[in-house]
Amino acid sequence: MRNSSMKRWLVLVAVACAPVVYDVGSAEACPISPPFEVNEDLRPGLIGVPVQGVVPIYASVREDELTFPPTMTVLDPGGVEVSGSLEYVAFRAVWRSGAALTPNTTYTATLVYGMLQQVEFTFTTAASDVTPTLDISDGDLHLSESHRADEEVCCNSGESSCGGPWTECWTRTVTTEVALWGQFSVPVDAARYYLLEGEAPGARVARANAHASGEGSFSASFVERGDQYCMTIRASSLLGGADVTKLICQSSAALEFAEPFQPDQPNYGICDEPPYNPETGEEVDTGGCNSGGGGTLTLLAMLLALGLMRRRRGERGLRVS
């Protein structure tokens, strides 16, 4: 009789503690991001390409997933192929010719990628050996607080109908940071020949980027408070030469304070086990936390009260004692 009762408890525990998996629905479209994707319309052609023979194309490239490496063929006005090579540099597919190109001349290029996908376009070289210069506008500037969660204490994961994983997590500690961010613009024709990055001493992260449209954005996050927050936008040329830099600073007097952070209560009801401290093996105190798991959490509490379960350090799931 005791064994039969214990088996029933085990079945209930197994059912109650089964991981929760949500189906996003068969009608939901699953986006597919190809390993190589051109991010601009090349049909109008490119104008003012430096005679050094550098043709940057805005593209997303994941080299580790490229089954068919892209190739680019360039023909001069007489139909003779121009030697060159294709490389990938931070949101760019860059074709470099083996020798200088002829000034004020239109070339025909064919970029082939993926499963025989291709785009054909023309580019016309500049009239002389000039290097495009980049001017970064002042643009909009903002200084505001943001909240960033640090410590995961309860997580659950599964597989969606799209085939990708999902994870739900709750946090118990939060860091309040100061975010310096804004927008700027750069000349469209010159921007493609420069790679932008953000630099900010004391910042946890700093980023800067410009798009094919000529619109750019920057952001930096500071954990430490200060009287002034600064970052530098650095633009390095794909043609070589000196970098272009722009220093951006904002006084703390302009800081926009965030609303007090209201952390979500951990929903332990969908966790496969109560969270525990990996260093001590002790359960994390869940007192005062609400649960959306309802029946699951109630059953766990009943089992614990009856002395049928106990936590063991470093073990996953539940154990009958």
N, C-alpha and C positions, 0 to 999 in steps of 0.2 A: 504493500500500500504506500509506504514511504517512497519507494522508487517510482511508482506511478505518479505520485504527486509531484515529485521532483522533476520528472519528464515534462509534465504540463507546465511547470514554471519555466523550464528551459525553452519550450516552444514559445511561450509568451514573451520571454526576453529576446529571443531571436527575431520575432516579428516586430517587437517594439523598437529594437535597436537597429533595424535594417536601415542603411543609408537612404536618405530621401533624394529622389532623382526627379527633377522637373523636366517635362517635355515642352519645348518651345512651340510645338505644333508643326504639322507637316506643311501648312500653308505658308509658313514664314520662309522668306527667301534667304538663303545662306550666301553671304558675299564671299567671293573668291578673289584673293589677291595674287596675281601672277608674279613669278620671281623677277620678271622684267616688264616694266610698263613705262611708256612714254607719257610724260605729264604736260605736254604742250602741243598746240596745233602747229605743225611744221609746214603746212601746205602753202602759206604765203611766202615761205622762204626766209632766209636769214640775210641781213644786209650788214655790211661793214665788218666782215670777218677779217681778222688780222692776217697779213700776208705770212706771218710765222706759221700759219697752217694749224690753228687750234679751233676746233668746232665743238663747243660744249652743248649738250642737249639735256634739258631737264628730264630726269627719269628716276624711277624707283628701282633699285637693283638689290637683289638678295643673291650674292654670288654663290653661297653654299647650296642653293637650291636650283642653280642653273643647269638644266639637262642639255639644253642647246645654247651654247654661248652666242650672244649676238655678234653679227658681223656688219661692217659698213663698207660699201664700195663707193669710190668717188671717181667720176669721169670729168676730164677737162672738156672744153667746148668742141674739141675734135674727136671726142669719144675714147680718148686714151685714158686708161686707168692710172690714177695717182696713188703711189705707194703711201701707206699709212697704217696706223694701229689704233685700236679702240681700248680704252681703259675706263675704270669706274672710280669716281672720286666724289663721295658725299653728295648724293642727290644729283649727280651728273654722269652722263655717259660722254666721255671726251674723246673725240677723234683727233689724232695728231698726225700731220703729214710727215713723210720722210725728208722732205726738202721744202724750201720756201715756195709759196704759191705766187702766181702772177697777179700783180695789182689790178684792181678794177676789172675783174674777170668773174663770170658766172660759171659755177661748177654744178654738176648734178650728183646727188648722193642718194644711195639706197640703203636703208637700215633694215636688216632682216633679223627677226627674233622670234622666240617661241616656236610653235608648230607652223613654220613657214609664213608667219605674219611679217608684213613689211610695210614700210612707209617710204615714199619717194619725195624728195624735196630738193630745192636748189639753194645755194648760198653764193653770195657775191662778195668778193674781197674788197677791202678798203683801197682807196686810191694811192695810199702811200704806207710806209712802214710806221704805223702809229699804234700805240698801246691804249686801249680804252681806259679812261679815268673814271673813278667812282666817287660820287658825292653822296653822302648820307645826310638826309634832311633831319631837322630837329624832331618833327613829328609830335605825337601825343605822349605824355608821361604820366604815370600813376604810381602812387605809393600806398599800399594797403596791407592790412594784416590778412593772414590766411592760417587755417588750422590744418595740421598734418598729423594723422594717426601713426603711432609708432609700434605698438605692441599687439600682436594678434594673440588672442587667448581662446578663441573658439572658431573652428573652421569646419566647413563641410563642402564636399566637392562631388561632381558627377559628370555625366556626358550628355550634351545636348543633342537634339536631332540633327544639328548641323555637323556633328562629328567632332566638335571642339569641346574642351573641358570648361566647366564653370566652377567657381568657388564662392562661397558666402563666408564672410569673416566679420567678427566684431572686435572692437578695440577698447582698451581700458585706459590707455594713456595717450595724451595728445600734446604735440609741440606747436606753439604759436609762433609763426615766422612773419617776417616783414618781406613783402614781395614788391620789388621794383620792376615795373613792366610798362610796355608801351608799344607804339607802332611808328614806323618811319617809311620813307620811300626812297628808292634809288633809281637812276636812269635804267630803263628796261634793257636797252641795247648793251650797256656796260655791265649790268648785274650778272649776266651769265658767265662772265669771265672771272668772277671773284667768289671765293668761299668765305662765308661769314661765321664767326664764332664769338661767344661772349666770354669776357674775363672779369671777375669781380673778387678782389681779395676779401677773404672772410665769408664768402658766400658758400652755401651748401651746394648750389647748382647755379650755373649761368648759361644762358642760351641766346643765340641770335641767328636769324635766318631770313633770307629774301626769296621771293617766289618769282615765277616767270612773268607775273603781272607787274613787277616792280614794287609791290607792297612787301614790307618787311615787319618783323616783330622781334622783340627781345624780352627777356625776363631773368631775374636773379632773385634768389631766396636767401634771406639772412636770418640766422637763429639769434645772433647777438644784437642787442639794441645799440643804436648809435645816434649821434647828432646829424649825421649825413650819410647817405647811401649812394654808392657810385659803382658803375660798371663801365667797361670799355667794349665797344664793338670793334672787332678786328677783322678786316677784309684782306685776305691773301689772294694775289693774282695767280690765275692758272698759266699766265704767260711769264711769270717770274717778276723780279723787281721788288721794290719796297712795299710793305704793307700799308694799307690805309686804316687809320684808327680814328675813333670818335669817342670821347669821354662824356658820359651822361651822369649827372648827379642830381639829387633831390634832397632837400632839407627835411628833417623829421617833423617839422612843423606842418608839413602837408600830409602827414600820415592819416589814412582813413582806418579807423578802428573797426574790427569785426565784431559781430554779435557774439556774446558768450557761447562757447561750444557746449552743445547738449549731446553727450554721448549716447548712442543706442545701448539699451540694456542687452547683454548677451542672451540670445535665444538658445539656451542649451537643449531645448526640446528636439532640435533637428540634428544635434551633434551625435556622432556614433559613440561618444563616451564623454563624461565630464572632464573638462580640461584640468591638467595638473602641471605643477612646476617641474620642468625636466631636470632641474638641479637637485631638488630635494625629494621629488617623487610624491610630494603632498598635493592633495586636491586644492584647486583654487577656490577660495571662499565665494560661494554664489549667493550669499544672503542678500535679500532685497532685490534680486534680479527678477524681472518678469520673464515669462516663458510663453512662446507661441506654440510650443510643442504639446501642451495640454496632456493628453493621455499618456504619451511616452514618459514625460517627466514625472507624472503621478505614479506610474507603474514603477519607475526606478526608485522613487521615494518609498513606496510600499515595500519593495524588495529589501532596500537598505534597512528599513525599520524592522523587518522580520529577521534580519541577520542572515539573509540568504546570499548576500553579495558583499564583497569588499574589494577595495582598490589595491592593486599591487603595482609597485613602482616599475615604470618602463614597459608595462604590458598594455596591449591594445585590447579594447573590448571589455567584456564583463566575465567574471569568473564566479562559479558557484563554490561556496566553501563547504 
